[in-house]
Amino acid sequence: MPTPEPKNVSNKAAHGHAGDPCVFVIFGATGDLTKRLLMPALYNLHANKLLPDKFAIVGVSNVQMSSEDFRKQLGDQIKQFATTKVSDELWKFFDQRLSYMAGDFKDPATYQQLKSELEKIDKAQGTPGNYLFYTAVSPSFFGEIVKQLAGAELTKETDGHWRRVIIEKPFGHDLESANALNSEIAACIHENQTYRIDHYLGKETVQNIMAFRFGNGFFEPLWNNSYIDHVQITVAETVGVEERGAFYEATGALRDMVPNHILALVSLTAMEPPNSFDSEAVRDEKTKVLRAIRPLKAEDVPKWAVRGQYGPGTLDGKPVVGYRTEPHVDPKSNTETYVAMKLAIDNWRWSGVPFYLRTGKRMAARLTEIAIKFKAPPALLFRQTGVKHLEQNELILHIQPNEGISLSFSAKIPGPVVTLGGVDMSFKYDDYFHSAPAVGYETLLLDCMLGDPALFQRADTVDAGWRVVDPILDAWKATPATDFPNYGAGSWGPAAAADLLKRDGRKWRMN
Ligand code: BG6
């Protein structure tokens, strides 16, 4: 099989540049994100020669620990969480560059100590004062850490060096708090130093949406309301809330998945072609289309949005408990673990084309896909035959798992009688690209080290996302659900979600 190069070629990362020499400072270094995702992603970058030689990592958290213990802990954890077998030789690179500092995120003394540590590291490792700060901490610390970093002049870009901060999700818990956080951050650092991360944008299949749409001639001319009937986006998970009950109780499926991951998929699917791959050109278009989504009126929420919570059920033949019996969950909880909605995009391209979105925990299968359903052709030609109706052609972007793209259409079933059957053309990543398994954070971390924010959310993009979600949050808060739990674990969600499409004469691809 040929191995074409699928990535855009306009940024430095796509040219295979290693990141700029820098120190990577992780706040929350003893937490889950560091061991499960950040270190394995950094390891993969190094294995692909994409980390600079002049590089160091400083872990900061409130746990008392020596640098030696930190190195040992990460050295053990990487064996468990790396996506490939860990080579001692490659790990040695990190062993020589890892240090740790215990400190209270709210105490200015922590940042003074960090500053002097960083100065020492700059001298020892030859890093030129470029610092990347990663907030792998509870969201309540995001603003505080940025403020403290600025107070200690750690975010000041002078003498040609850069200072960048990656902010994890969730970015706010509604429009007001997201904007307050944006203002708090903007008072301390510039927008071009602020990297709001959404790990969905690190997935190759998500990055491929733009490549597929704008790097090919045949679909884009059909990508509008003349030819597309509707779009379905499904982000289904089989996992429950696991150990995250406390977080999830305060968050729910709507906040957890929609303003970030799902709207990122909507914007990439629906955006206009940008003028270039320049980060601002791309982010302008993504934001523009989010702004064109019609916010739901309070009275429309019950009709256009559906919430659900899983009860007990069966997954892979095994019984699983309902949400209300998960650890750290209130037995009378009204938190939603499922959400479906119908959105309208008020612009020329999409007027009249509904976007149906759904996401949930403990669903029948783990599956993220974008299904473009084309309008059916007129059946006139076939009226003399046994063909009763013509199916809608479907283009499916399989985001995960079984990454690929498939197209379903009708073909004549061989034989003397005219009958049609549904067939598929399908592309699978595995058949073409034998890329090494990745965590999904690699591109994002590298882009940040190279100063390319295209895959990160801008302040106005975050604002546009919350504007879509906020009316639903408000309406649901005003009228708590009375029918929870309303779907069984291992199913495709509540009946009301099926009705959402049924009312429009449509159905979910999987139900
Ligand atoms: C996270 C959510 O952002 O994304 C989780 O907080 C969710 O609840 C996860 O499970 C899904 O990510 P992925 O990459 O597994 O689809």
Residues whose N, C-alpha, C, O or C-beta is under 5 A from the ligand:
A	BS01	BG6	D256
